[in-house]
Amino acid sequence: MKQYSYVALDAQGVRRTGTVLAEHDDAAKQSLHRQQLVLVKLQVRDSTAPHGQSPKVGKAVDAAQLVDELATLLEASVPLAEAVGTLAQAHPSGHPLHKVRSQIRAGSSFSQALLDSGLDLPNYVEQLVRSGETTGKLGAALRTAASHLEQDRQFRQEARNALIYPMVLVASGIVATLVMFIFVVPRFAPILTNPKAELPWLSRMVLNAGLWLTQNQIVVGGIVAGVILGGVALFKRRDVRAAAWEFASRLPVLGPWTLHSELARWASLLAVLLQNKVPLLTALAQANQTFRRQSLHTRGQMVLSDVRAGKALSSALAEHAMLDVSGLNMIRVGERSGTLPHTVASLARLHANQSQQRLKRFLVLLEPITILAISVVLGGIMISVMLAITSLTNVL
């Protein structure tokens, strides 16, 4: 049995906190539902925390969870100011939610309060909130925003997870190579000083490298640490990540994957905005912000300009080669039948499936290529050592 701490609202809308014992998350939620409590937050209680104390909460809840919790409260007919206040109580006084609550109570709209709060939310969330305020379906709009935020998070997580295994292989190969150079190759370094030994160029190069690495281990360690730290620091910079993404888009196998993944995100957000009654021009402008490839972003802006000038979306997309034939046909069908949001959503699913297939194909190729490269390096070292031993044997 696990112990869960929860934040919930009772039938009168009063905030309740406490703990519940359950075997898993669903059982805990069902237990709270039977008590007629509307769940706001649920997390496993830290077993190492002292009795009677709540577990320590890390950083602020991520954007997707925060928006999802707010949507849950609004869908339970909790007034907006009270819902925001309930969530704000779970955060320190300096959290942006407190500013949102203050502005709402002062008469500001929720969308404007979010914009001025400093919450790290994408621009399309504000557009969805404005749409929800206009249509009176703010809870549904926030639920849609939370769903899209979660999809974005999963996309980034899947991309990182997909690279973990190749990175482990590469790191293992580098470690194995360094071990060979530092601990194995130097044992045969005295062959270099034997004037009668006729060493092949490969053996001489490998033995000299191993000898140098052994004599300069501190320098090598500093260089490796500097490269790792520098790589991590560079990868945190947005411009470096953008440049890496542009480089990947030009590679034979990664290029099609990046194209499908970007078009899937673009179409997904465009469909979400259109389904929530956001005007087409505004939806296009927001969807274009998802493009990371400069070429796609430029074409997206050209499409937006053409549509603003009165051209049909399908015609603008065809003129600037944004989609293939099947995608353009789907857009045309949506325009003619008045179901553009649904056909754009279908287009997003199509590109998402193709993106996943391309990623799997890339991983299938990357694994054997990585293993082959490591095998060639380690095999080359061993062959050079054996050639050195053979040359010494011939002398004797």
Order of alpha helices (4+ residues) and beta strands (2+ residues): beta-beta-alpha-beta-alpha-alpha-alpha-alpha-alpha-alpha-alpha-alpha-alpha-alpha-alpha-alpha-alpha-alpha-alpha
